[in-house]
Amino acid sequence: MTAQPNRASSGRASIPVHLFPAVIIAALFLLFPAAEVIADIYLYKDENGVFHFTDQPSTPEYRLFIKQWRTPKPSESPSSSYDPYIDEASRLYGIDTALLKAVVKVESNFNPRAVSHKGALGLMQIMPQNVAVLDIQDPFDPRQNILGGARYLKEMLNRYGDLNLALAAYNAGPAAVDRYKEVPPFTETRSYVQQVLHNYDTLKKR
């Protein structure tokens, strides 16, 4: 998997249909690594059920999959550049801006193109199955991702009425919290809750 989009040549790759959507999206970071050039990524599935990706579609079967694929350098994405979207989400859902920033910090370290090993996407690490539910068209669009993530966090806050449980549900899913009736005994989840709360406390003091 060596294809890479650039100004001079197109990148193409094929992935079997049995792969989950999250894995497909994560695989694109191997197929089209860290390009500084903006390029749209197109997709089509052939008669054998194989997905094909390219930045320069050659046939009408290709459909736009991701708009303006680009992995920015860390220096191009300072956390302050997302303040307008965080402020908007804060007003819309009644969540402290410091809490939203703390979640983004722990989830993606303010990388809008972040993809986790589980396939979570973007600044607030939205799972693929939640993208459509949260009215997100492009999970790598900072505004859409932050508004969608804030909406989901608000749903968890309303559901549990407790910040620790809401954060645990954001990380591990509400089913896990419902099962244990507390922060689930998962090392990753408990560490996640502690990290967000620590960052939240630090940001509130600024």
N, C-alpha and C positions, 0 to 999 in steps of 0.2 A: 504494500500500500504506500506508493511513493508519489502519487499525483499531488500537485500543488498548483493552485491558481496563481497567475501573475499576468502582467500586461501582455506578455508575448505568447503565452500558450495556455490552453485550457486544462483543467484537472478533471479527470473522470474516475469514478470508482463504482464497483458493484457490490451489493451486500445482500445475502440471502434473506428471504421473506420471514424466516422463522425467528429472526432477531427481534427483540422487543424495541418499540419506538425509542425508549430511553437509550438503549445501546446504540441504535442507529445514529442518534444525535451525538452521543459521546464519540462514536467512531469517526465522525467528521473532523474532530480535532486531530486525529492521526492522519486522516486522508488529506486535510487541508491545514497544515500546521502554521500557527503564528504568522500569518501573512500580514504585511503592512498595507497591502493593496485592498481597496474596497471592491467586493465582487458579490453579485447575487449567486445563490446556489439553487440549482434546479433539480427536480427529481422526477423519475417515472418508473413504474413497475412493469416489467415485460411479461410475456405470456408464461414464462417459467416461474413467475413469482419473485424475481430478483429485482431489487431496487438499484437504480442507476443514478448517480449524482454527477453534476458537472457545473462549471461556472459559465460555459458557453454552449447552450443547447443547440443541437444540430438538427433536431426533428421536432414536429409539433407535439409529440407525446410528452415532452418535458413540461412540468409545471413548476412555478416558483415555489421553493421550499423555505428558504431563509433569505430575507432581504438584507442586502449590504453586509455580507459576511466579512467580519474584520475582527482581529484580536489586537486591541490597542496595547501599547506599552504602558506599564504601570504609571509612568509620569504623565500619560495623557488622560488618566482617569482619576484625578484627585477627588477625595471624598466630597469636598465642598461643591463639586460640580453637580452633585445630585441633590443638593439642598432644596432647590425649588420643587422637585418631585416629592421629596420627603415632607416638606412643609405642606404641600397639597394633600398628601395622604393623611397627614396628621389632622388637618382641618376636616377632611372628609369622613374619617373614621374615629376621630376623637382619641387618637393615640399619641402619647408624648413623642416629640421628635427625637429625643435622646434614646428612647426605647427602640424606635425604628432604626436609628443609626447603629445601635448596639447589635441588633439582629443582622443588619447588612454586614457589619464588620465581621461577625463570627461566621455568618453563612458563606460569604464570598470574598471578604477583605476588599470590598468595593470593586471587584472585577466583574464587569457586566457580561463577560463571555464565559464565566465559570461554569463548568460541568462537573458534577461530583461523580464518584465511582458508581453511584446508584442512578445516575442520570438526571439529578436535580439541576435546574437551569437558572443561570443569570444571577443578578444581585441578591435576591432573596431566595434563591434555590427552589424554584417552583418545580414540583414533580410533573412529568408530562401528562399524567392523567388528570391533573388539576388545571392545566392551562386553559382549556375550553370552558371549564366550569367557572373560572375566575374572569372570563371575558378577555383573555389575553390572546392577541393574534400573533405577536412576536415576543417570545419570552426573553429575547436578548435586547429588547428595547427597554432602556432604563426606566422610563416613566411607566410603561405598561407593567413591568415586572414589580416595581415598587408599589404601585396601586393595587395590583393583584395580591402581592404578599401581605400588604397591610390589611386588605379585606379579609384574607384568610386568618390572619392573626386576630383581628377583631372578632371573627366568628368563634375562635377558640376562647378568647377572653369572655365573650358573652356566654359561651357554653359552660365554662367552668367557674367563672367568677374569681379566679385565682391566677396570679401571674405565673407562678411556678408551673402549675398544671397546664396553662395555656402554652407556655414555651415548650414544655415536654411534648404536648400534642402537636405543636408546630414541627418538632423534630422527628418524633417517633410515630405520629399519627394518633388521632383520638381513640382508635380502637384499643391501643396499648394502654392509654391512660384509663379508659373505662374498665379495662380488665383488671388493672392493679389498684385502681382507686387512689392512686398517688403517682408521683414521678416514677416511671417504670425503672426497674433495677438493671438498666442497661448502662454500661460504662460510658458509651458515646453520648447518650441522652443526658445523663446526670452531669457530665462534663460540659455539655452544651449549655444547659440551664445555668450552671455556675459561671461560665464565660460570659454569657449574655448579661446576667445580673451584674457581674463585675464591671463590664464595659458600660452598662447603663448607669451604674453608680458614679463611675468616673466622669462620664459625659454630663451628668446632672450637676456636677460640681464646677464645671467650666463656666 
